[in-house]
């Protein structure tokens, strides 16, 4: 039953809204996927260590071409440049978490809307939510192709975790089947607004408040020079320390989500992260990012190998989390 799900993570998240200690010098593991099949055992060990110790890692030498990533960012900027009335016609369908939203996602950690707009793409649920070809010719076909590339890469990574968790290698691939009407992995285009001078350093202003992701695995594409992402390794709720993640065009920043943490009996860490506003002397213009959220199909039952948690469907799990994080949306 949906009502029976314990929202422990959201209760923790509500305690993570303070500035905390920001420290430099930390690093996120970078993992090369060169010659993936021959090096599978070595790569699996590197992924497991990063996921159990930090919860974040960066993939390099992956098989998504840089020119395709660059094109995805160009399409994202074109989408957000569409007239407001066009985007409003594509407004968020919250029960499916698809479509366009504007300053509506409220993190329990801070209680105010994130300073961004975004557009969610989930394959089976996009009826009437695409721009027309007259409005943005070629956008739909490109984004579906890019989404499929992200899915394939995410499944390669998840196959390594399946090996270590004692599942068969294709376990997570079946659980994220894009041919099913229950598919709910999501590609999201995100546009953080340029920061007005008066908001620099203002208390309580965040581009994205502290949170964990709901999914199994997130792939995050960022642009060099558009920083702000910080992570809190160790999940220390009483004295959090925040480490910056430096964006580079060649690396995909990845993190474990709550769904996979649960599925692994808490062996893999879903780590708190946030996007702070720029400080003095830092780039304060528009910031774009593109995350892909690999989240199991709606009808998949999440059952842990060790029985640490009661079984729950992925649909019930995600609906609870999405509802809570849009609870403060504007009427």
C-alpha positions as CSV (number, residue, x, y, z in Angstrom):
1,X,0.0,0.0,0.0
2,X,1.2,3.5,-0.9
3,X,0.3,4.9,2.6
4,X,2.5,2.3,4.3
5,X,5.7,3.6,2.8
6,X,7.9,5.2,5.5
7,X,9.3,8.6,4.2
8,X,12.4,8.3,6.3
9,X,14.6,10.0,3.7
10,X,12.4,13.0,3.5
11,X,12.5,13.4,7.3
12,X,16.3,13.4,7.1
13,X,16.3,15.8,4.1
14,X,14.3,18.3,6.2
15,X,17.3,18.6,8.5
16,X,19.8,19.4,5.7
17,X,18.9,23.0,4.9
18,X,21.6,24.8,6.7
19,X,24.7,26.1,5.0
20,X,27.0,23.7,6.8
21,X,30.7,23.6,6.2
22,X,32.0,24.1,2.7
23,X,35.4,22.5,2.0
24,X,37.7,22.3,-0.9
25,X,40.2,19.7,-1.6
26,X,37.8,16.7,-1.7
27,X,37.4,14.8,-4.9
28,X,34.9,12.6,-6.6
29,X,36.3,9.3,-8.1
30,X,36.7,9.4,-11.9
31,X,36.2,6.0,-13.5
32,X,37.2,5.2,-17.1
33,X,35.0,2.9,-19.1
34,X,37.6,2.3,-21.8
35,X,37.4,-1.3,-23.1
36,X,34.4,-2.0,-20.9
37,X,33.8,-5.7,-21.5
38,X,37.5,-6.7,-21.2
39,X,37.9,-4.5,-18.0
40,X,34.4,-5.3,-16.5
41,X,35.8,-6.9,-13.3
42,X,38.1,-3.9,-12.7
43,X,35.5,-1.3,-13.5
44,X,32.9,-3.1,-11.3
45,X,35.4,-2.9,-8.4
46,X,35.9,0.8,-8.9
47,X,32.2,1.5,-9.2
48,X,31.4,-0.5,-6.1
49,X,34.1,1.3,-4.0
50,X,32.9,4.7,-5.1
51,X,29.2,3.8,-4.5
52,X,29.8,2.3,-1.1
53,X,32.2,5.0,0.2
54,X,31.0,8.2,-1.5
55,X,27.8,7.6,-3.5
56,X,29.1,9.8,-6.3
57,X,31.5,9.2,-9.2
58,X,32.3,10.6,-12.6
59,X,32.4,8.5,-15.8
60,X,34.9,9.3,-18.5
61,X,35.7,7.5,-21.8
62,X,32.1,6.5,-22.1
63,X,30.4,5.9,-25.4
64,X,28.1,9.0,-25.7
65,X,29.9,11.2,-28.2
66,X,30.9,14.7,-27.0
67,X,29.3,16.3,-30.0
68,X,26.0,14.7,-29.1
69,X,26.2,16.0,-25.5
70,X,27.0,19.5,-26.9
71,X,24.0,19.2,-29.2
72,X,21.7,18.2,-26.3
73,X,22.7,21.4,-24.4
74,X,22.0,23.4,-27.5
75,X,18.5,21.9,-27.8
76,X,17.9,22.5,-24.1
77,X,18.7,26.2,-24.5
78,X,16.4,26.4,-27.5
79,X,13.6,24.8,-25.6
80,X,13.8,27.1,-22.6
81,X,13.9,30.1,-25.0
82,X,10.5,29.2,-26.4
83,X,7.7,31.7,-25.6
84,X,6.2,31.3,-22.1
85,X,2.8,30.5,-23.6
86,X,4.2,27.6,-25.6
87,X,5.9,26.1,-22.5
88,X,2.7,26.6,-20.4
89,X,0.9,24.4,-22.9
90,X,3.4,21.7,-22.0
91,X,2.9,22.1,-18.2
92,X,3.9,19.4,-15.8
93,X,1.6,16.4,-15.5
94,X,2.5,15.7,-11.9
95,X,1.1,12.2,-11.7
96,X,3.5,11.1,-14.4
97,X,6.2,13.7,-13.6
98,X,6.5,14.8,-17.2
99,X,6.3,18.2,-18.9
100,X,7.5,21.7,-18.0
101,X,7.6,23.1,-14.6
102,X,8.6,26.6,-13.4
103,X,9.9,27.2,-9.9
104,X,7.6,24.6,-8.5
105,X,9.9,22.0,-6.9
106,X,10.2,22.5,-3.2
107,X,12.9,20.7,-1.2
108,X,12.0,19.7,2.4
109,X,15.5,20.8,3.3
110,X,14.8,24.5,2.6
111,X,11.0,24.8,2.1
112,X,11.3,27.2,-0.8
113,X,11.1,26.5,-4.6
114,X,14.3,25.7,-6.5
115,X,15.5,28.6,-8.6
116,X,15.0,26.8,-11.9
117,X,12.7,25.6,-14.7
118,X,12.8,22.1,-16.1
119,X,11.3,19.8,-18.7
120,X,10.8,16.1,-18.0
121,X,10.7,13.5,-20.7
122,X,9.4,10.0,-19.9
123,X,8.8,8.0,-23.1
124,X,5.3,6.4,-22.5
125,X,3.7,9.5,-20.9
126,X,4.4,12.4,-23.3
127,X,1.1,12.7,-25.2
128,X,0.5,16.4,-25.9
129,X,3.6,17.4,-24.1
130,X,6.1,17.8,-27.0
131,X,6.6,21.1,-28.8
132,X,5.3,20.9,-32.3
133,X,7.7,20.6,-35.3
134,X,6.7,24.2,-36.2
135,X,7.8,25.4,-32.7
136,X,11.0,23.3,-32.4
137,X,11.7,21.1,-35.4
138,X,13.8,18.0,-34.7
139,X,13.7,18.4,-30.9
140,X,11.6,15.3,-30.2
141,X,13.6,12.9,-32.4
142,X,16.9,14.1,-31.0
143,X,15.8,13.9,-27.4
144,X,14.4,10.4,-27.8
145,X,17.7,9.3,-29.3
146,X,19.8,11.0,-26.6
147,X,17.5,9.4,-23.9
148,X,18.1,5.9,-25.4
149,X,21.9,6.5,-25.3
150,X,21.7,7.5,-21.6
151,X,19.5,4.5,-20.8
152,X,22.1,2.1,-22.4
153,X,25.0,3.6,-20.4
154,X,23.0,3.5,-17.2
155,X,22.2,-0.2,-17.8
156,X,25.9,-1.0,-18.3
157,X,26.7,0.6,-14.9
158,X,23.8,-1.1,-13.2
159,X,24.8,-4.5,-14.6
160,X,28.0,-4.1,-12.6
161,X,26.1,-3.5,-9.5
162,X,23.8,-6.5,-10.3
163,X,26.9,-8.7,-10.4
164,X,28.0,-7.6,-6.9
165,X,24.5,-7.8,-5.4
166,X,24.1,-11.4,-6.5
167,X,21.4,-10.6,-9.2
168,X,21.8,-11.9,-12.7
169,X,23.6,-9.4,-15.0
170,X,20.5,-8.3,-16.8
171,X,18.3,-7.9,-13.7
172,X,18.2,-4.1,-13.7
173,X,17.9,-3.9,-17.5
174,X,14.7,-5.9,-17.3
175,X,13.5,-3.7,-14.4
176,X,14.0,-0.6,-16.6
177,X,12.4,-1.9,-19.8
178,X,11.8,1.0,-22.2
179,X,9.4,-1.0,-24.4
180,X,6.9,-1.2,-21.5
181,X,4.1,1.2,-20.8
182,X,5.2,1.1,-17.2
183,X,8.6,2.6,-18.1
184,X,9.4,5.6,-15.9
185,X,13.0,6.5,-16.4
186,X,13.2,10.2,-17.1
187,X,15.5,12.6,-19.0
188,X,15.3,16.1,-17.6
189,X,16.4,19.4,-19.1
190,X,17.2,21.9,-16.4
191,X,17.7,25.7,-16.6
192,X,18.8,27.5,-13.5
193,X,18.1,31.2,-13.8
194,X,20.8,33.8,-13.9
195,X,21.3,35.2,-10.4
196,X,20.5,38.8,-9.7
197,X,23.2,40.7,-7.9
198,X,21.0,41.3,-4.9
199,X,20.6,37.5,-4.3
200,X,24.4,36.8,-4.1
201,X,25.0,35.4,-0.7
202,X,21.4,35.9,0.5
203,X,20.4,33.4,3.2
204,X,17.9,30.7,2.2
205,X,18.4,31.1,-1.6
206,X,19.4,27.9,-3.4
207,X,19.4,26.9,-7.0
208,X,18.5,23.4,-5.7
209,X,18.2,22.7,-2.0
210,X,19.8,19.7,-0.3
211,X,18.2,16.4,-1.4
212,X,18.9,12.8,-2.4
213,X,17.6,11.4,-5.7
214,X,14.7,9.0,-5.8
215,X,15.9,6.7,-8.5
216,X,18.4,3.9,-8.9
217,X,21.1,5.8,-10.8
218,X,21.5,9.4,-12.0
219,X,23.7,10.4,-15.0
220,X,24.3,14.2,-14.9
221,X,25.7,16.2,-17.8
222,X,27.1,19.6,-16.8
223,X,29.0,22.4,-18.6
224,X,32.4,23.6,-17.7
225,X,32.4,26.9,-15.8
226,X,28.8,26.4,-14.6
227,X,29.5,25.0,-11.1
228,X,27.6,25.0,-7.9
229,X,26.9,21.3,-7.3
230,X,28.1,20.1,-3.9
231,X,27.9,16.7,-2.2
232,X,27.9,15.6,1.4
233,X,29.7,12.3,1.5
234,X,29.0,10.1,4.6
235,X,25.4,11.3,5.2
236,X,26.3,13.2,8.3
237,X,23.1,15.0,9.3
238,X,24.4,16.7,12.4
239,X,27.6,18.3,11.0
240,X,27.4,18.1,7.2
241,X,30.5,19.0,5.2
242,X,29.9,19.9,1.5
243,X,32.4,19.2,-1.2
244,X,32.2,20.9,-4.7
245,X,31.9,18.8,-7.8
246,X,33.8,20.5,-10.6
247,X,32.0,20.2,-13.9
248,X,33.9,19.2,-17.0
249,X,32.5,18.6,-20.4
250,X,34.1,15.2,-20.8
251,X,32.8,13.6,-17.5
252,X,29.3,12.4,-16.6
253,X,28.7,12.9,-12.9
254,X,26.8,9.9,-11.5
255,X,25.1,9.2,-8.1
256,X,23.3,6.4,-6.5
257,X,19.6,7.1,-5.7
258,X,17.4,6.1,-2.8
259,X,15.7,3.3,-4.9
260,X,19.0,1.5,-5.4
261,X,20.2,2.2,-1.9
262,X,17.0,0.4,-0.7
263,X,17.5,-2.4,-3.2
264,X,21.0,-3.0,-2.0
265,X,20.0,-3.3,1.7
266,X,21.8,0.1,2.2
267,X,25.1,-1.1,0.9
268,X,25.2,1.5,-1.9
269,X,24.9,5.2,-0.7
270,X,22.4,7.7,-1.9
271,X,24.3,10.9,-1.0
272,X,22.8,14.3,-0.2
273,X,23.7,17.0,-2.7
274,X,22.6,20.5,-3.6
275,X,23.3,23.4,-6.0
276,X,24.3,26.6,-4.3
277,X,24.0,30.0,-5.7
278,X,27.3,31.7,-7.1
279,X,29.5,33.5,-4.7
280,X,31.5,36.7,-5.1
281,X,33.5,36.6,-8.4
282,X,31.9,33.4,-9.6
283,X,29.9,33.0,-12.9
284,X,26.3,34.0,-12.1
285,X,24.7,33.6,-15.5
286,X,22.3,30.9,-16.6
287,X,23.3,27.4,-15.6
288,X,22.1,24.3,-17.6
289,X,22.3,20.7,-16.7
290,X,20.8,17.5,-18.1
291,X,20.2,14.6,-15.7
292,X,18.9,11.1,-16.7
293,X,17.1,9.3,-13.9
294,X,17.1,5.5,-14.2
295,X,14.1,4.5,-12.2
296,X,12.5,1.0,-12.3
297,X,9.3,0.5,-14.2
298,X,6.1,1.2,-12.3
299,X,5.1,-2.5,-11.9
300,X,8.5,-3.7,-10.7
301,X,8.5,-4.9,-7.1
302,X,11.5,-3.6,-5.1
303,X,12.6,-6.6,-2.9
304,X,15.9,-6.5,-1.2
305,X,18.3,-9.5,-1.2
306,X,18.6,-9.3,2.6
307,X,15.1,-8.4,3.4
308,X,15.9,-5.1,5.1
309,X,12.8,-3.4,3.8
310,X,9.2,-4.5,3.0
311,X,8.5,-4.9,-0.7
312,X,7.1,-1.9,-2.5
313,X,6.3,-1.2,-6.2
314,X,8.4,1.4,-7.9
315,X,5.2,3.3,-8.8
316,X,4.2,3.7,-5.1
317,X,7.7,4.5,-4.1
318,X,8.2,7.3,-6.7
319,X,4.7,8.8,-6.3
320,X,5.3,9.4,-2.6
321,X,8.6,11.1,-3.3
322,X,7.4,13.3,-6.2
323,X,4.2,14.4,-4.3
324,X,6.3,15.5,-1.3
325,X,8.7,17.5,-3.4
326,X,6.0,19.4,-5.3
327,X,3.9,20.0,-2.2
328,X,4.7,23.7,-2.2
329,X,4.1,24.4,-5.8
330,X,2.3,27.6,-6.8
331,X,-1.4,27.5,-7.2
